[in-house]
Amino acid sequence: MNIKILGTGCSKCNKLYDLVTEVVKSENLDVNIEKVQDMKTILSYKIMALPGLVIDEEVIFAGSIPSKKKLIKILSK
């Protein structure tokens, strides 16, 4: 599984990255996490708000941070 955190380095973007990293470690998941801060790349995902969460090239969330419980459910599939 490949996870991308789309964001420009704002506090919400960093919080989402930290939350995803925490869940991946706590659930012992084998995933690749990438921070994407290049605006041209971010715009290619056609999202209107940051941060964005992309899993295997599918936008899962944009403009909000999911709860830890919801994130565990999504990543454990």
JORAVEN-V603297 format. One record per pair of residues at least 24 apart in sequence whose C-alpha atoms are under 6 Angstrom apart, sorted by the first residue. I is the first residue (numbers start at 1). J is the second residue. Records with the same first field share a line. If there is no record, write none. Layout:
# JORAVEN-V603297
I = J / J
This chain:
# JORAVEN-V603297
1 = 31
2 = 31 / 32 / 55 / 56
3 = 32 / 33 / 54 / 55
4 = 33 / 34 / 35 / 53 / 54
5 = 35 / 36 / 52 / 53
6 = 36 / 51 / 52
7 = 37 / 50 / 51
8 = 37
13 = 51
